[in-house]
């Protein structure tokens, strides 16, 4: 990943690499083999690589190679057009700057466990975007509210 880059470029290269990997996953493609990635919401959190997540997660599983990627729901929905537009309206590009800027600016509510339905609320400059998604992260509704 870092071959051919100067050491000073490593943070930007690492961020872009992670961004591409997450974007591919959110688009349904395995970033490891380009097979089909299926996604499932786990409202109670998931176990992955000997680590237990104690918050709701999205688990991407490749139908071809079996690789898995687990992420928080706010990051999993970050590339949805409503979320991208929300941040753009506040002068922020989800592709620029540190990814954690967007990860720490959301809250997750589990609306139902079976089937899972979640609401992720993103906040920027005194406005909130609430995104409701189903078990496969399909967006069911969005709502913007001034706080």
PyMOL commands that place a pseudoatom at each C-alpha (Angstrom):
pseudoatom trace, name=CA, resn=UNK, resi=1, chain=A, elem=C, hetatm=0, pos=[0.000, 0.000, 0.000]
pseudoatom trace, name=CA, resn=UNK, resi=2, chain=A, elem=C, hetatm=0, pos=[2.788, 2.453, 0.842]
pseudoatom trace, name=CA, resn=UNK, resi=3, chain=A, elem=C, hetatm=0, pos=[5.219, 1.417, -1.895]
pseudoatom trace, name=CA, resn=UNK, resi=4, chain=A, elem=C, hetatm=0, pos=[6.322, 4.404, -3.951]
pseudoatom trace, name=CA, resn=UNK, resi=5, chain=A, elem=C, hetatm=0, pos=[5.083, 7.012, -1.461]
pseudoatom trace, name=CA, resn=UNK, resi=6, chain=A, elem=C, hetatm=0, pos=[7.142, 9.313, 0.723]
pseudoatom trace, name=CA, resn=UNK, resi=7, chain=A, elem=C, hetatm=0, pos=[6.762, 8.796, 4.454]
pseudoatom trace, name=CA, resn=UNK, resi=8, chain=A, elem=C, hetatm=0, pos=[5.009, 12.158, 4.798]
pseudoatom trace, name=CA, resn=UNK, resi=9, chain=A, elem=C, hetatm=0, pos=[2.258, 10.926, 2.464]
pseudoatom trace, name=CA, resn=UNK, resi=10, chain=A, elem=C, hetatm=0, pos=[1.439, 7.831, 4.551]
pseudoatom trace, name=CA, resn=UNK, resi=11, chain=A, elem=C, hetatm=0, pos=[-1.519, 9.357, 6.494]
pseudoatom trace, name=CA, resn=UNK, resi=12, chain=A, elem=C, hetatm=0, pos=[-3.236, 10.515, 3.311]
pseudoatom trace, name=CA, resn=UNK, resi=13, chain=A, elem=C, hetatm=0, pos=[-2.535, 7.229, 1.506]
pseudoatom trace, name=CA, resn=UNK, resi=14, chain=A, elem=C, hetatm=0, pos=[-3.836, 5.182, 4.458]
pseudoatom trace, name=CA, resn=UNK, resi=15, chain=A, elem=C, hetatm=0, pos=[-7.023, 7.297, 4.650]
pseudoatom trace, name=CA, resn=UNK, resi=16, chain=A, elem=C, hetatm=0, pos=[-7.663, 6.963, 0.921]
pseudoatom trace, name=CA, resn=UNK, resi=17, chain=A, elem=C, hetatm=0, pos=[-7.035, 3.208, 1.046]
pseudoatom trace, name=CA, resn=UNK, resi=18, chain=A, elem=C, hetatm=0, pos=[-9.490, 2.802, 3.924]
pseudoatom trace, name=CA, resn=UNK, resi=19, chain=A, elem=C, hetatm=0, pos=[-12.018, 5.049, 2.187]
pseudoatom trace, name=CA, resn=UNK, resi=20, chain=A, elem=C, hetatm=0, pos=[-11.851, 2.955, -1.012]
pseudoatom trace, name=CA, resn=UNK, resi=21, chain=A, elem=C, hetatm=0, pos=[-12.177, -0.293, 0.970]
pseudoatom trace, name=CA, resn=UNK, resi=22, chain=A, elem=C, hetatm=0, pos=[-15.263, 0.985, 2.822]
pseudoatom trace, name=CA, resn=UNK, resi=23, chain=A, elem=C, hetatm=0, pos=[-16.792, 2.419, -0.358]
pseudoatom trace, name=CA, resn=UNK, resi=24, chain=A, elem=C, hetatm=0, pos=[-16.365, -0.900, -2.168]
pseudoatom trace, name=CA, resn=UNK, resi=25, chain=A, elem=C, hetatm=0, pos=[-17.982, -2.742, 0.746]
pseudoatom trace, name=CA, resn=UNK, resi=26, chain=A, elem=C, hetatm=0, pos=[-20.894, -0.293, 0.872]
pseudoatom trace, name=CA, resn=UNK, resi=27, chain=A, elem=C, hetatm=0, pos=[-21.296, -0.755, -2.892]
pseudoatom trace, name=CA, resn=UNK, resi=28, chain=A, elem=C, hetatm=0, pos=[-21.522, -4.541, -2.499]
pseudoatom trace, name=CA, resn=UNK, resi=29, chain=A, elem=C, hetatm=0, pos=[-18.045, -5.503, -3.703]
pseudoatom trace, name=CA, resn=UNK, resi=30, chain=A, elem=C, hetatm=0, pos=[-15.446, -7.391, -1.710]
pseudoatom trace, name=CA, resn=UNK, resi=31, chain=A, elem=C, hetatm=0, pos=[-12.294, -5.242, -1.551]
pseudoatom trace, name=CA, resn=UNK, resi=32, chain=A, elem=C, hetatm=0, pos=[-10.193, -8.427, -1.351]
pseudoatom trace, name=CA, resn=UNK, resi=33, chain=A, elem=C, hetatm=0, pos=[-11.409, -10.433, -4.382]
pseudoatom trace, name=CA, resn=UNK, resi=34, chain=A, elem=C, hetatm=0, pos=[-14.131, -8.226, -5.946]
pseudoatom trace, name=CA, resn=UNK, resi=35, chain=A, elem=C, hetatm=0, pos=[-16.774, -10.868, -5.262]
pseudoatom trace, name=CA, resn=UNK, resi=36, chain=A, elem=C, hetatm=0, pos=[-20.270, -10.006, -4.023]
pseudoatom trace, name=CA, resn=UNK, resi=37, chain=A, elem=C, hetatm=0, pos=[-20.373, -8.617, -0.486]
pseudoatom trace, name=CA, resn=UNK, resi=38, chain=A, elem=C, hetatm=0, pos=[-23.600, -9.281, 1.394]
pseudoatom trace, name=CA, resn=UNK, resi=39, chain=A, elem=C, hetatm=0, pos=[-24.334, -7.083, 4.391]
pseudoatom trace, name=CA, resn=UNK, resi=40, chain=A, elem=C, hetatm=0, pos=[-26.314, -7.796, 7.536]
pseudoatom trace, name=CA, resn=UNK, resi=41, chain=A, elem=C, hetatm=0, pos=[-27.069, -5.569, 10.497]
pseudoatom trace, name=CA, resn=UNK, resi=42, chain=A, elem=C, hetatm=0, pos=[-26.269, -6.996, 13.920]
pseudoatom trace, name=CA, resn=UNK, resi=43, chain=A, elem=C, hetatm=0, pos=[-28.131, -4.812, 16.440]
pseudoatom trace, name=CA, resn=UNK, resi=44, chain=A, elem=C, hetatm=0, pos=[-26.352, -6.362, 19.433]
pseudoatom trace, name=CA, resn=UNK, resi=45, chain=A, elem=C, hetatm=0, pos=[-22.846, -6.062, 18.030]
pseudoatom trace, name=CA, resn=UNK, resi=46, chain=A, elem=C, hetatm=0, pos=[-20.721, -8.703, 16.402]
pseudoatom trace, name=CA, resn=UNK, resi=47, chain=A, elem=C, hetatm=0, pos=[-17.712, -10.841, 17.074]
pseudoatom trace, name=CA, resn=UNK, resi=48, chain=A, elem=C, hetatm=0, pos=[-14.923, -10.623, 14.539]
pseudoatom trace, name=CA, resn=UNK, resi=49, chain=A, elem=C, hetatm=0, pos=[-11.256, -11.571, 14.670]
pseudoatom trace, name=CA, resn=UNK, resi=50, chain=A, elem=C, hetatm=0, pos=[-11.475, -12.436, 18.367]
pseudoatom trace, name=CA, resn=UNK, resi=51, chain=A, elem=C, hetatm=0, pos=[-13.017, -9.058, 19.184]
pseudoatom trace, name=CA, resn=UNK, resi=52, chain=A, elem=C, hetatm=0, pos=[-16.517, -8.407, 20.508]
pseudoatom trace, name=CA, resn=UNK, resi=53, chain=A, elem=C, hetatm=0, pos=[-18.188, -5.195, 19.437]
pseudoatom trace, name=CA, resn=UNK, resi=54, chain=A, elem=C, hetatm=0, pos=[-20.581, -3.856, 22.059]
pseudoatom trace, name=CA, resn=UNK, resi=55, chain=A, elem=C, hetatm=0, pos=[-22.412, -1.574, 19.634]
pseudoatom trace, name=CA, resn=UNK, resi=56, chain=A, elem=C, hetatm=0, pos=[-24.599, -2.264, 16.586]
pseudoatom trace, name=CA, resn=UNK, resi=57, chain=A, elem=C, hetatm=0, pos=[-22.547, -3.275, 13.562]
pseudoatom trace, name=CA, resn=UNK, resi=58, chain=A, elem=C, hetatm=0, pos=[-22.741, -4.019, 9.863]
pseudoatom trace, name=CA, resn=UNK, resi=59, chain=A, elem=C, hetatm=0, pos=[-21.112, -7.300, 8.845]
pseudoatom trace, name=CA, resn=UNK, resi=60, chain=A, elem=C, hetatm=0, pos=[-20.071, -7.642, 5.214]
pseudoatom trace, name=CA, resn=UNK, resi=61, chain=A, elem=C, hetatm=0, pos=[-19.419, -11.221, 4.051]
pseudoatom trace, name=CA, resn=UNK, resi=62, chain=A, elem=C, hetatm=0, pos=[-18.006, -12.137, 0.659]
pseudoatom trace, name=CA, resn=UNK, resi=63, chain=A, elem=C, hetatm=0, pos=[-19.949, -14.818, -1.212]
pseudoatom trace, name=CA, resn=UNK, resi=64, chain=A, elem=C, hetatm=0, pos=[-16.789, -15.736, -3.182]
pseudoatom trace, name=CA, resn=UNK, resi=65, chain=A, elem=C, hetatm=0, pos=[-13.809, -15.732, -0.812]
pseudoatom trace, name=CA, resn=UNK, resi=66, chain=A, elem=C, hetatm=0, pos=[-15.565, -15.687, 2.573]
pseudoatom trace, name=CA, resn=UNK, resi=67, chain=A, elem=C, hetatm=0, pos=[-13.687, -12.626, 3.884]
pseudoatom trace, name=CA, resn=UNK, resi=68, chain=A, elem=C, hetatm=0, pos=[-15.570, -10.483, 6.365]
pseudoatom trace, name=CA, resn=UNK, resi=69, chain=A, elem=C, hetatm=0, pos=[-15.473, -6.831, 7.239]
pseudoatom trace, name=CA, resn=UNK, resi=70, chain=A, elem=C, hetatm=0, pos=[-17.245, -5.435, 10.298]
pseudoatom trace, name=CA, resn=UNK, resi=71, chain=A, elem=C, hetatm=0, pos=[-17.898, -1.746, 10.816]
pseudoatom trace, name=CA, resn=UNK, resi=72, chain=A, elem=C, hetatm=0, pos=[-20.101, 0.533, 12.829]
pseudoatom trace, name=CA, resn=UNK, resi=73, chain=A, elem=C, hetatm=0, pos=[-23.423, 1.520, 11.238]
pseudoatom trace, name=CA, resn=UNK, resi=74, chain=A, elem=C, hetatm=0, pos=[-22.569, 5.199, 10.885]
pseudoatom trace, name=CA, resn=UNK, resi=75, chain=A, elem=C, hetatm=0, pos=[-19.576, 4.333, 8.741]
pseudoatom trace, name=CA, resn=UNK, resi=76, chain=A, elem=C, hetatm=0, pos=[-21.542, 1.713, 6.786]
pseudoatom trace, name=CA, resn=UNK, resi=77, chain=A, elem=C, hetatm=0, pos=[-24.140, 4.336, 5.791]
pseudoatom trace, name=CA, resn=UNK, resi=78, chain=A, elem=C, hetatm=0, pos=[-21.634, 7.152, 5.215]
pseudoatom trace, name=CA, resn=UNK, resi=79, chain=A, elem=C, hetatm=0, pos=[-21.726, 6.730, 1.428]
pseudoatom trace, name=CA, resn=UNK, resi=80, chain=A, elem=C, hetatm=0, pos=[-25.517, 6.913, 1.102]
pseudoatom trace, name=CA, resn=UNK, resi=81, chain=A, elem=C, hetatm=0, pos=[-26.503, 9.870, -1.124]
pseudoatom trace, name=CA, resn=UNK, resi=82, chain=A, elem=C, hetatm=0, pos=[-28.530, 11.520, 1.664]
pseudoatom trace, name=CA, resn=UNK, resi=83, chain=A, elem=C, hetatm=0, pos=[-25.526, 11.389, 4.028]
pseudoatom trace, name=CA, resn=UNK, resi=84, chain=A, elem=C, hetatm=0, pos=[-23.035, 12.592, 1.406]
pseudoatom trace, name=CA, resn=UNK, resi=85, chain=A, elem=C, hetatm=0, pos=[-25.415, 15.457, 0.529]
pseudoatom trace, name=CA, resn=UNK, resi=86, chain=A, elem=C, hetatm=0, pos=[-25.992, 16.343, 4.172]
pseudoatom trace, name=CA, resn=UNK, resi=87, chain=A, elem=C, hetatm=0, pos=[-22.283, 16.765, 4.814]
pseudoatom trace, name=CA, resn=UNK, resi=88, chain=A, elem=C, hetatm=0, pos=[-21.773, 18.562, 1.484]
pseudoatom trace, name=CA, resn=UNK, resi=89, chain=A, elem=C, hetatm=0, pos=[-24.442, 21.081, 2.511]
pseudoatom trace, name=CA, resn=UNK, resi=90, chain=A, elem=C, hetatm=0, pos=[-22.237, 21.792, 5.535]
pseudoatom trace, name=CA, resn=UNK, resi=91, chain=A, elem=C, hetatm=0, pos=[-19.095, 22.195, 3.428]
pseudoatom trace, name=CA, resn=UNK, resi=92, chain=A, elem=C, hetatm=0, pos=[-17.702, 18.756, 4.235]
pseudoatom trace, name=CA, resn=UNK, resi=93, chain=A, elem=C, hetatm=0, pos=[-16.639, 16.103, 1.747]
pseudoatom trace, name=CA, resn=UNK, resi=94, chain=A, elem=C, hetatm=0, pos=[-16.779, 12.561, 3.168]
pseudoatom trace, name=CA, resn=UNK, resi=95, chain=A, elem=C, hetatm=0, pos=[-13.793, 11.686, 0.961]
pseudoatom trace, name=CA, resn=UNK, resi=96, chain=A, elem=C, hetatm=0, pos=[-11.559, 14.352, 2.509]
pseudoatom trace, name=CA, resn=UNK, resi=97, chain=A, elem=C, hetatm=0, pos=[-9.991, 14.774, 5.913]
pseudoatom trace, name=CA, resn=UNK, resi=98, chain=A, elem=C, hetatm=0, pos=[-9.829, 12.187, 8.653]
pseudoatom trace, name=CA, resn=UNK, resi=99, chain=A, elem=C, hetatm=0, pos=[-12.530, 9.531, 8.483]
pseudoatom trace, name=CA, resn=UNK, resi=100, chain=A, elem=C, hetatm=0, pos=[-13.048, 9.719, 12.237]
pseudoatom trace, name=CA, resn=UNK, resi=101, chain=A, elem=C, hetatm=0, pos=[-14.495, 13.218, 11.743]
pseudoatom trace, name=CA, resn=UNK, resi=102, chain=A, elem=C, hetatm=0, pos=[-17.625, 11.465, 10.436]
pseudoatom trace, name=CA, resn=UNK, resi=103, chain=A, elem=C, hetatm=0, pos=[-17.481, 8.391, 12.635]
pseudoatom trace, name=CA, resn=UNK, resi=104, chain=A, elem=C, hetatm=0, pos=[-17.751, 10.362, 15.867]
pseudoatom trace, name=CA, resn=UNK, resi=105, chain=A, elem=C, hetatm=0, pos=[-20.589, 12.605, 14.695]
pseudoatom trace, name=CA, resn=UNK, resi=106, chain=A, elem=C, hetatm=0, pos=[-23.418, 10.084, 14.717]
pseudoatom trace, name=CA, resn=UNK, resi=107, chain=A, elem=C, hetatm=0, pos=[-25.673, 8.206, 17.126]
pseudoatom trace, name=CA, resn=UNK, resi=108, chain=A, elem=C, hetatm=0, pos=[-27.336, 4.835, 16.540]
pseudoatom trace, name=CA, resn=UNK, resi=109, chain=A, elem=C, hetatm=0, pos=[-30.728, 3.675, 17.820]
pseudoatom trace, name=CA, resn=UNK, resi=110, chain=A, elem=C, hetatm=0, pos=[-31.926, 0.108, 17.376]
pseudoatom trace, name=CA, resn=UNK, resi=111, chain=A, elem=C, hetatm=0, pos=[-35.612, 0.394, 16.489]
pseudoatom trace, name=CA, resn=UNK, resi=112, chain=A, elem=C, hetatm=0, pos=[-36.322, -3.344, 16.198]
pseudoatom trace, name=CA, resn=UNK, resi=113, chain=A, elem=C, hetatm=0, pos=[-34.183, -6.456, 16.685]
pseudoatom trace, name=CA, resn=UNK, resi=114, chain=A, elem=C, hetatm=0, pos=[-35.970, -8.987, 14.473]
pseudoatom trace, name=CA, resn=UNK, resi=115, chain=A, elem=C, hetatm=0, pos=[-35.788, -8.060, 11.706]
pseudoatom trace, name=CA, resn=UNK, resi=116, chain=A, elem=C, hetatm=0, pos=[-33.195, -5.424, 12.536]
pseudoatom trace, name=CA, resn=UNK, resi=117, chain=A, elem=C, hetatm=0, pos=[-34.127, -1.822, 11.843]
pseudoatom trace, name=CA, resn=UNK, resi=118, chain=A, elem=C, hetatm=0, pos=[-31.831, 0.976, 12.942]
pseudoatom trace, name=CA, resn=UNK, resi=119, chain=A, elem=C, hetatm=0, pos=[-31.748, 4.753, 12.913]
pseudoatom trace, name=CA, resn=UNK, resi=120, chain=A, elem=C, hetatm=0, pos=[-28.432, 6.533, 12.509]
pseudoatom trace, name=CA, resn=UNK, resi=121, chain=A, elem=C, hetatm=0, pos=[-28.396, 10.248, 13.281]
pseudoatom trace, name=CA, resn=UNK, resi=122, chain=A, elem=C, hetatm=0, pos=[-25.572, 12.374, 11.871]
pseudoatom trace, name=CA, resn=UNK, resi=123, chain=A, elem=C, hetatm=0, pos=[-24.910, 15.870, 13.246]
pseudoatom trace, name=CA, resn=UNK, resi=124, chain=A, elem=C, hetatm=0, pos=[-23.210, 18.888, 11.683]
pseudoatom trace, name=CA, resn=UNK, resi=125, chain=A, elem=C, hetatm=0, pos=[-23.455, 22.611, 12.460]
pseudoatom trace, name=CA, resn=UNK, resi=126, chain=A, elem=C, hetatm=0, pos=[-26.652, 22.417, 14.489]
pseudoatom trace, name=CA, resn=UNK, resi=127, chain=A, elem=C, hetatm=0, pos=[-28.509, 20.183, 12.047]
pseudoatom trace, name=CA, resn=UNK, resi=128, chain=A, elem=C, hetatm=0, pos=[-29.215, 16.476, 12.199]
pseudoatom trace, name=CA, resn=UNK, resi=129, chain=A, elem=C, hetatm=0, pos=[-29.895, 13.880, 9.532]
pseudoatom trace, name=CA, resn=UNK, resi=130, chain=A, elem=C, hetatm=0, pos=[-31.736, 10.778, 10.715]
pseudoatom trace, name=CA, resn=UNK, resi=131, chain=A, elem=C, hetatm=0, pos=[-31.390, 7.744, 8.428]
pseudoatom trace, name=CA, resn=UNK, resi=132, chain=A, elem=C, hetatm=0, pos=[-33.569, 4.677, 9.053]
pseudoatom trace, name=CA, resn=UNK, resi=133, chain=A, elem=C, hetatm=0, pos=[-32.275, 1.433, 7.510]
pseudoatom trace, name=CA, resn=UNK, resi=134, chain=A, elem=C, hetatm=0, pos=[-33.375, -2.193, 7.433]
pseudoatom trace, name=CA, resn=UNK, resi=135, chain=A, elem=C, hetatm=0, pos=[-31.513, -5.476, 7.981]
pseudoatom trace, name=CA, resn=UNK, resi=136, chain=A, elem=C, hetatm=0, pos=[-29.487, -5.171, 4.763]
pseudoatom trace, name=CA, resn=UNK, resi=137, chain=A, elem=C, hetatm=0, pos=[-28.826, -1.441, 5.292]
pseudoatom trace, name=CA, resn=UNK, resi=138, chain=A, elem=C, hetatm=0, pos=[-31.401, -0.445, 2.695]
pseudoatom trace, name=CA, resn=UNK, resi=139, chain=A, elem=C, hetatm=0, pos=[-32.416, 3.118, 3.565]
pseudoatom trace, name=CA, resn=UNK, resi=140, chain=A, elem=C, hetatm=0, pos=[-36.119, 3.319, 4.340]
pseudoatom trace, name=CA, resn=UNK, resi=141, chain=A, elem=C, hetatm=0, pos=[-36.420, 6.981, 5.267]
pseudoatom trace, name=CA, resn=UNK, resi=142, chain=A, elem=C, hetatm=0, pos=[-34.421, 10.104, 5.974]
pseudoatom trace, name=CA, resn=UNK, resi=143, chain=A, elem=C, hetatm=0, pos=[-35.285, 13.240, 7.916]
pseudoatom trace, name=CA, resn=UNK, resi=144, chain=A, elem=C, hetatm=0, pos=[-33.349, 16.473, 8.466]
pseudoatom trace, name=CA, resn=UNK, resi=145, chain=A, elem=C, hetatm=0, pos=[-33.961, 18.467, 11.635]
pseudoatom trace, name=CA, resn=UNK, resi=146, chain=A, elem=C, hetatm=0, pos=[-32.514, 21.745, 12.976]
pseudoatom trace, name=CA, resn=UNK, resi=147, chain=A, elem=C, hetatm=0, pos=[-31.309, 21.380, 16.570]
for i in range(1, 147): cmd.bond("trace and resi %d" % i, "trace and resi %d" % (i + 1))
show_as sticks, trace
zoom trace
